[in-house]
């Protein structure tokens, strides 16, 4: 769909008349070949003329005028088109004198940069013509001669990150998404409360491991399915159901009374719903299309690391309390379960009636 949009926009740019501002967008081709980066910018004559203060805009297609304004526009590109490799700022120092593309009413600029080594991740931010809030930059990323990724940069999104399809790129994905997974589970109170609610009744190490494993397997399945676009229920359904799952855990704890332990099933069934919640966060991070599997695996691994840290801490504290006083342990389980129900109900009401997604 995005490629279709890019082609359609290009056709509009070609077909647009020169007397108005027909196409509020520019094009950037980013080409990585070993340690060489080539960046090509194609900007509409109207935008270039506006920046150089030339009237009427068609005059900017004159090579002599472009040559006289080359230094000014080079400074604009250097300031408004920023590049990082492996999170280090690099500068595109030397830009070619603008080449007029009369059939497109556009001008092409190009810069080449040599690096010391092949990067793992490349970042690009573009705000080429801020005088026009509707302006968009259509980005094409190439590795060698192969088009590997596309993006649209504009008012809503000015930054783009591309993970190169090599070992360095995969390692960069791992370094970014494992901490992101840990961070998300630690700041996600609904997921944590669900997990802690499952642990409140205590049990043997084997029982608790089965509960945590059931939750892990279940949310890993739906996280993968959602990120790969096999199934993606809307947040307005997922978030309230997650709140209800927390309520259910608390109610089940209060009704268990030494009966059959079904927490593994609860963890598995509702873990499927929580997986969709994780997926919505992962999508917002901007998944690298060339390393989707690695980003998915790394984020999920980070979630599990954070989850295990919380589970081990909570389970150890509850076991220690039970060793010291069985009565105190039971009271904590009851009071804690009531608290889980109350918080879950509050989140449900909030997500359905006060802040629907």
KEMI-194040 format. One record per atom (N, C-alpha, C): x, y, z. Coordinates in steps of 0.1 Angstrom, whole numbers, plus 5000, padded with zeros to 4 digits. Each point is the difference from the previous one (the first is absolute). Last residue first. Example, Ala and Ser with C-alpha at 12.3 -4.5 7.8 and 13.67 -1.06 7.14 Angstrom:
! KEMI-194040
512849785071;500950115000;499250115008;500349434999;499150125000;500950125000;
This chain:
! KEMI-194040
489450395235;501050014990;499450024986;498050165050;499949894990;501050034989;499150185049;501150024990;500049894989;496550035034;500750135002;501050034989;497349595002;499150115001;500750145000;502349564995;498749994993;499350134999;504149955025;500249974986;498849994991;499750085048;500850104994;500149984985;498149665026;499150124999;500750114992;502649635010;499049964990;499050124998;503450045033;500550014987;499049974989;498749955045;500350144997;500550014986;499549575016;498750064997;500150154997;503949765014;499549954987;498750074996;501750095043;500850074990;499549954986;498049785036;499650145000;500850084989;501049545007;498750024995;499650154999;504149895021;500049974986;498750024993;500250035047;500650124993;500149984985;498549645026;499050115000;500550124993;503149665006;499049964990;498950104999;503250055035;500650034987;499149974988;498749895044;500050144999;500650044986;500149545011;498650054999;499950154997;504349805007;499349944987;498650064999;502450105039;500550074989;499449964987;498949765038;499450135001;500550094988;501949575006;498649994996;499350144999;504349975019;500149974985;498650004994;500550045047;500350134993;500049984985;499449615025;498950095002;500250134992;503549695004;499149954990;498750105000;505250115014;498650005005;499049964989;504949974995;499950065013;498750005006;500749814957;500849935009;499950065014;497950224965;499349885004;500849915010;501950394980;498950045010;499349875005;503249944967;500750045012;498950045011;498549914956;500549885006;500650035014;498850374974;498849935005;500449865007;503450264979;499550075011;498849935006;501849824961;500949985011;499550075012;497650064960;499949875005;500949975012;500450424977;498749995007;499849865006;504050074975;499950095012;498749985008;500549784959;500949945010;499950085012;497650174963;499449875006;500949945011;501550384976;498950045009;499549875006;503349944969;500650085011;498950035010;498849804960;500649905009;500650075012;498250274966;499049925006;500549915010;503050244973;499350095010;499049925008;502049774965;501050035010;499450095011;497449904962;500149885009;501050035011;499450334967;498849995008;500149885010;503450054968;500150115010;498849995010;500049714963;501049965010;500150105011;497350114963;499449905009;500949955010;501750304969;499050075008;499449905010;502949824967;500750085011;499150075009;498249754963;500749925009;500650085012;498250244964;498949935008;500649915011;502950224970;499450095009;499049945008;502049734967;501050035011;499450105010;497549894961;500149895009;500950035012;499650334966;498849985008;500149895010;503050264967;500449925012;498849985009;499850264960;501049914996;500449905011;496850365006;499549904991;501049894996;499650295047;500849994988;499549894990;496850285035;500849884999;500850004987;497650355035;500550004986;500949884997;497450135040;501450025001;500650014986;495449895009;500250145002;501550035000;498649554999;499750064988;500350155000;500349755040;501149974991;499850064986;496650045033;501150085004;501249984990;496149744994;499750144997;501250095004;500249545011;500250024986;499750154996;499249835044;501450024998;500250044985;495749895012;500450135006;501450034998;498349594986;499650104991;500350145006;500849625027;501050014988;499650114990;497249895037;501150095004;501050014988;496449704996;499650134999;501150105003;500849555006;499850024985;499650154998;500449835044;501350044994;499950034985;496349825025;500150145000;501350054995;499449535002;498950064992;500150154999;503349765026;500149974986;498950074992;500150035047;501250074994;500049984985;496749775024;499750145000;501250084993;500649555007;499050024990;499750154999;502749875035;500849984987;499050024988;498350015044;500750124997;500849994987;496949705028;499850024986;500850124995;499349645044;500850114995;500050014985;496349805038;500949974989;500750124995;498450065049;499549924989;501049974990;500350295040;500549875000;499549904990;498450465002;499849935013;500549865000;498850374964;500849874999;499849915013;498350464989;499149895000;500749875001;502350424998;499150015012;499149885001;503050044962;500749995013;499149995012;498150114959;500349855000;500849975013;499050454990;498849935004;500349855002;503550284983;499750035014;498849925005;501149964954;501049945009;499750025014;497250224969;499849855001;501049935009;500650464990;498849985009;499849855002;503150124968;500650025013;498949985011;498849974955;500849895003;500650015014;497650364981;499149905005;500849875004;502450354979;499550045014;499149905006;501349934956;501249985009;499650045014;496950084967;500049865003;501249975009;499550444983;499049975011;500049855004;503050134965;500450065013;498949985010;499449844954;501049935008;500250065014;496950204969;499549875005;501149945009;500950404978;498850035008;499449885006;503849994970;500350025014;498850035008;499749684956;500250145004;500350025015;501449554972;498850065005;500350145005;502549674966;500350115008;498750075005;502749564971;498850045007;500350115009;503149864968;499149894998;498650045006;504450264999;498750044993;499149884996;504350035026;500149954986;498750034992;500350125046;501050074994;500249964985;496949775027;499550134998;501150084992;500949555013;498950014990;499650144997;503249935034;500549974987;499050014989;498650055045;500950114996;500649984986;497449665019;499250114994;500850124997;502349625019;499349964988;499250124994;502250055042;501050004989;499349964987;497650005040;500150134995;501150014989;499249585020;498750054995;500350144994;503549785023;499749934987;498850074993;501150155044;501150034990;499649954986;497349895038;499850144996;501050044988;500449585020;498850004992;499750154995;503749925028;500249954987;498850004991;499750135046;500850104992;500249954986;497949705029;499250124998;500750104991;502349615013;499049974990;499150124997;503250045035;500749994987;499049974989;498449985044;500350144996;500750014986;499349575019;498750064997;500250154995;503849765016;499549954987;498750064996;501850115042;500850064989;499549954987;496349995037;501449944998;500750084989;496350285025;500049864995;501549954999;496750505004;501149925003;500049864993;496850394999;499749885008;501249915003;500450404973;499650045014;499749875008;501250064951;501049955010;499650015014;497550174962;500149864998;500949935011;499650474998;498749945005;500149854999;503550254982;500149995015;498749945005;500150084954;501049895004;500149995015;497250344983;499549874996;500949895004;501550445006;499049965010;499349874997;503250174969;500649965012;499049965011;498550174959;500649874998;500649955013;498250435000;499049914998;500549864999;502950385004;499449965012;499049894999;504450164972;498649964997;499349955012;504750144997;499150125001;498649964996;503349674999;500250065013;499250135002;500149754959;499349925010;500150075014;502250214963;498550004999;499349925011;504850024997;499450125004;498550005000;502449634983;500150015015;499350135005;500349954953;499149905006;500050005015;503150274977;498650064998;499049905006;504649874999;499750105011;498650064998;501249704966;500049935013;499750105012;500550164955;498749955003;500049925013;504050224981;498950105001;498849935006;503949754990;500350105011;498950105002;499649674965;500049945013;500250105012;500450154955;498649975003;499949945014;504350074983;499450125004;498549995003;502449634984;500450035014;499450135004;499349874956;499249925009;500450025015;502450244966;498650045001;499249925010;504449884990;500050125009;498650055001;500749644971;500249965014;499950125010;497450084955;501349935003;500149965014;496750304972;499949864999;501349925002;498450505021;500749944989;499949855000;496650375021;501049905005;500549934987;497750515009;500149884992;501149915005;496550455014;501249925003;499949874992;497950555003;499949864995;501349935003;496950495010;501149925002;499849864995;496850365002;501150064993;501249915001;494350015005;501249915002;501250064992;495850235003;499849905010;501249925003;500050334965;499750075013;499949905011;502549784961;499250125000;499850065013;502049554967;500350095011;499350134999;499849454982;499550144998;500350085012;502249524977;499450075011;499550144995;502449474985;499450134996;499350065012;503949574984;499150065009;499550144995;502949704975;499849915012;499050065009;502249994946;499150085009;499649925012;504649934970;498749945004;499250105009;504650024981;499050054991;498649955004;503550055038;500449984986;499050064990;497750035038;501249935003;500649954987;496250415013;500649904992;501249945006;495350325010;501249955005;500549884991;496550474998;500349864995;501449965005;495950405013;501349945001;500149864995;497150494999;499949864996;501449945000;497650455024;501249954994;499849854998;496650465007;500449865003;501249974992;496850465017;501049944992;500449865005;496850345018;499549894993;501049924992;500850425024;499749895010;499549874993;503350414983;498849934996;499749885009;503850265007;499050114997;498749944996;504049735007;499150025012;499050114998;503149674971;499450124997;498950035011;503049625004;500750084989;499450144998;500649615035;499050115001;500450104990;501549475018;499950104989;498950095003;503549575019;499050095003;499950114990;502249475009;499950124991;498850085005;503749555014;498850095003;500050124991;502249465003;500150144995;498750075003;503149535015;498750075000;500350144996;503549694998;498949915003;498650065000;504850134971;499250025012;499049895002;505150004977;498649984997;499150025012;504750264998;499549865000;498549994996;502550414998;501249915003;499649865000;497550364968;500149975014;501249915002;498250394962;500749885002;500249975015;496450294965;500750005013;500749865001;497250374963;500649875003;500950005012;495550294973;501250005009;500549865003;496450344966;500549875004;501350025008;495150234975;501250035007;500649865005;496050224963;500749895007;501350045006;494950234983;501550015000;500549895009;495150134969;500749965013;501550024998;496049974968;500050135008;500749985013;499649674964;499449985013;499850135008;502249994958;498849924997;499249985013;504350215002;498950094994;498749924998;504349975031;499249904994;498850064994;505250185018;498650024997;499449884993;504050035037;499849964986;498550024997;503750215039;498749954996;499949974985;504649965026;499250114995;498749954995;502349695036;500250054987;499250124997;502049885049;498849984991;500350054986;502749875049;500150054987;498949964991;500349885048;500750134998;499850054986;497549695037;500149994985;500650144996;500549745049;499650124992;500349984985;498849705049;501050024989;499450114992;499349775052;499750104990;501150004990;498649565029;500950115000;499750104988;497749575011;499750115010;501150105001;500149664966;500249945013;500050105011;499750274961;500349864998;500549945013;496950464979;500849935011;500349864995;498250524979;500349864999;500849955011;496550434981;501049955009;500149854999;498150484975;500149854997;501149945009;499150475002;498749945001;499949854996;504150284999;499350045012;498849915002;502649974960;500849965012;499350025013;498050174961;499949855000;500849945012;500250474993;498649965003;499949855002;504050184983;499950035014;498649955006;500749994953;500849905007;500050015015;498050334974;499249885001;500749895006;502450404993;498850025009;499249885002;503550004968;500549995014;498950025010;499050034953;500349865004;500550005015;498450374968;499449975013;500449875006;501650154958;500250115009;499449985014;499449684965;501450005004;500250125010;495849954981;500349905010;501450005004;498750304967;499550045013;500249895010;501449904957;500850115005;499550055014;497649674975;501249955006;500850115006;494650004995;501250054993;501249965007;495749935018;500449894991;501250044991;497550305029;501049925008;500649884991;496450314986;501450044998;501049925007;495249945005;500649944989;501550044997;497150205035;500749885003;500749934989;499450534997;499149905003;500749865002;502250255025;498750024994;500250034985;502949825048;500050024985;498650014995;502449905046;499450134997;499950044986;501549585023;501050094994;499550144997;497149655018;501250015009;501050104995;496349914972;499550075013;501250025009;500749754961;499950144997;499650085013;500049535002;501450054999;500050154998;495849785000;500650005013;501450065000;497849944959;499350105008;500750025013;501349664970;500650134997;499450115009;500249495018;499350084990;500650144998;503049575015;499150105005;499350074989;503249555013;499350064988;498950095006;504949745018;498850075003;499450064987;503749595018;499550084989;498750075004;504649735022;498750065002;499650094989;503749575014;499650104990;498650055003;504449715025;498650055001;499850114989;503749575012;499750124993;498550035001;502649605015;500250115009;499750144994;497649584980;501249985008;500250125010;496450134974;500849904993;501349985007;494950275003;501149955008;500749884992;496350454993;500649874994;501349975008;495150324998;501249975009;500549864995;496650424981;500549874998;501349985008;495550355000;501449985004;500349854998;496150424985;500549865000;501449995005;495450365007;501349984994;500449855001;495250355002;500849895005;501349994992;495550264994;500750035013;500849885005;498050194952;500449875006;500850035013;498250354970;499249894997;500249875008;500250554998;500749915008;499349864999;499950344958;499550005014;500949915008;500850074953;499750135005;499450005014;501549624971;501150075007;499650135006;497149514993;500450124993;501050085008;499449455003;499650135006;500450124992;500949514994;498950064992;499650145005;503449735021;500450024986;498950084992;499349895045;501150094999;500350034986;496849675010;499550135002;501150114999;501349554997;499250044988;499450145002;502249825037;501050034990;499350044987;497349845035;500550135003;501150054990;498349564997;498950104997;500550145002;502949655012;499850014986;499050104996;500549915046;501250064995;499950024984;496649755021;499950145004;501250084994;500149544996;499050054991;499850155003;502749775029;500750014987;499050064990;498349905042;500950115001;500750024987;497349625004;499250125000;500950135000;
